[in-house]
Amino acid sequence: MERPGSGSGRNQQPQQAQSPQQQQQQQQQRDPSLNFFSPRFDAARSLATAGLLPPVPGARPLDNIYRCRFMLPEDHPDFWKDPGRAAKSKEAAEAAVRAQSRVHVVQAQQQRKELKVNPIDEIAERVRKGPLLLLKACYQQRRRVRVVTRHAHGVRGSAEGTLVAFDKHLNLVLKDAEESYTVLLRVRRVKPPAPGGNGRERVRWVRQQEHRRRQLKQVFVRGDSVVLVAAAAASGTPTAAAAAAAGGVR
């Protein structure tokens, strides 16, 4: 036999716990003096009621009731228009517009930067055949090349570096380059006095070739001063195949 009331106890559903917001809504419905939107709202009682939250908990509190007058309708007799607040609002709106325009400018610059193509890449893509294919391969693979240069009187020297730019006129830009070159200097050469002469030393100014070396972070080589271009091997000397291919470059 079942005990009286046992069946109803099994069918009864457990009550769910209510959130603080739901409890506050029920409390405001039961007592209109705690409802912020009710004509019978009691401000003193709402301040004395523990746990009662305003409709917008994150709203910035004002200094006093007098400052709330600007929130009234403009046709209300107690409406107060704060000129300083209006100016600040206008400045804030203008600042927001300027900030938004800066965001658009930065986004547009970023899009142009993403779509921007390196002009050297365009030059390399136009090369389809001929000896410039060697420069194209070295540029795309960031390989080091050896460039023999000249001056008006003959071979000046050579430079070796990573090829970072070139064009069809053989203008080159080398990075981390090492150059070995010669310079013609005028030096003073003194000879002893000739036998039977007046005893004066003979002085002559002659040209002397001096070998120099230097390290360059980046250097531009004009195409009209290029004699030969070759891909440099790991040891620093051009490979035979690269030298043969470069023979047609200049």
Secondary structure in CASP SS format (residue, H / E / C, confidence):
PFRMAT SS
TARGET T0000
AUTHOR 0000-0000-0000
METHOD secondary structure of the structure
MODEL  1
M C 1.00
E C 1.00
R C 1.00
P C 1.00
G C 1.00
S H 1.00
G H 1.00
S H 1.00
G H 1.00
R H 1.00
N H 1.00
Q C 1.00
Q C 1.00
P C 1.00
Q C 1.00
Q C 1.00
A C 1.00
Q C 1.00
S C 1.00
P H 1.00
Q H 1.00
Q H 1.00
Q H 1.00
Q H 1.00
Q H 1.00
Q H 1.00
Q H 1.00
Q H 1.00
Q H 1.00
R H 1.00
D C 1.00
P H 1.00
S H 1.00
L H 1.00
N C 1.00
F C 1.00
F C 1.00
S C 1.00
P C 1.00
R C 1.00
F C 1.00
D C 1.00
A H 1.00
A H 1.00
R H 1.00
S H 1.00
L H 1.00
A H 1.00
T C 1.00
A C 1.00
G C 1.00
L C 1.00
L C 1.00
P C 1.00
P C 1.00
V C 1.00
P C 1.00
G C 1.00
A C 1.00
R C 1.00
P C 1.00
L C 1.00
D C 1.00
N C 1.00
I H 1.00
Y H 1.00
R H 1.00
C H 1.00
R H 1.00
F H 1.00
M H 1.00
L C 1.00
P C 1.00
E C 1.00
D C 1.00
H C 1.00
P C 1.00
D C 1.00
F C 1.00
W C 1.00
K C 1.00
D C 1.00
P H 1.00
G H 1.00
R H 1.00
A H 1.00
A H 1.00
K H 1.00
S H 1.00
K H 1.00
E H 1.00
A H 1.00
A H 1.00
E H 1.00
A H 1.00
A H 1.00
V H 1.00
R H 1.00
A H 1.00
Q H 1.00
S H 1.00
R H 1.00
V H 1.00
H H 1.00
V H 1.00
V H 1.00
Q H 1.00
A H 1.00
Q H 1.00
Q H 1.00
Q H 1.00
R H 1.00
K H 1.00
E H 1.00
L H 1.00
K C 1.00
V C 1.00
N C 1.00
P H 1.00
I H 1.00
D H 1.00
E H 1.00
I H 1.00
A H 1.00
E H 1.00
R H 1.00
V C 1.00
R C 1.00
K C 1.00
G C 1.00
P C 1.00
L H 1.00
L H 1.00
L H 1.00
L H 1.00
K H 1.00
A H 1.00
C H 1.00
Y H 1.00
Q H 1.00
Q C 1.00
R C 1.00
R C 1.00
R E 1.00
V E 1.00
R E 1.00
V E 1.00
V E 1.00
T E 1.00
R E 1.00
H E 1.00
A C 1.00
H C 1.00
G E 1.00
V E 1.00
R E 1.00
G E 1.00
S E 1.00
A E 1.00
E E 1.00
G E 1.00
T E 1.00
L E 1.00
V E 1.00
A E 1.00
F E 1.00
D C 1.00
K C 1.00
H C 1.00
L C 1.00
N C 1.00
L E 1.00
V E 1.00
L E 1.00
K E 1.00
D E 1.00
A E 1.00
E E 1.00
E E 1.00
S E 1.00
Y E 1.00
T E 1.00
V E 1.00
L E 1.00
L E 1.00
R E 1.00
V E 1.00
R E 1.00
R E 1.00
V E 1.00
K E 1.00
P C 1.00
P C 1.00
A C 1.00
P C 1.00
G C 1.00
G C 1.00
N C 1.00
G C 1.00
R C 1.00
E C 1.00
R E 1.00
V E 1.00
R E 1.00
W E 1.00
V E 1.00
R E 1.00
Q E 1.00
Q E 1.00
E E 1.00
H E 1.00
R E 1.00
R E 1.00
R E 1.00
Q E 1.00
L E 1.00
K E 1.00
Q E 1.00
V E 1.00
F E 1.00
V E 1.00
R C 1.00
G H 1.00
D H 1.00
S H 1.00
V E 1.00
V E 1.00
L E 1.00
V E 1.00
A E 1.00
A E 1.00
A E 1.00
A C 1.00
A C 1.00
S C 1.00
G C 1.00
T C 1.00
P E 1.00
T C 1.00
A H 1.00
A H 1.00
A H 1.00
A H 1.00
A H 1.00
A H 1.00
A H 1.00
G C 1.00
G C 1.00
V C 1.00
R C 1.00
END
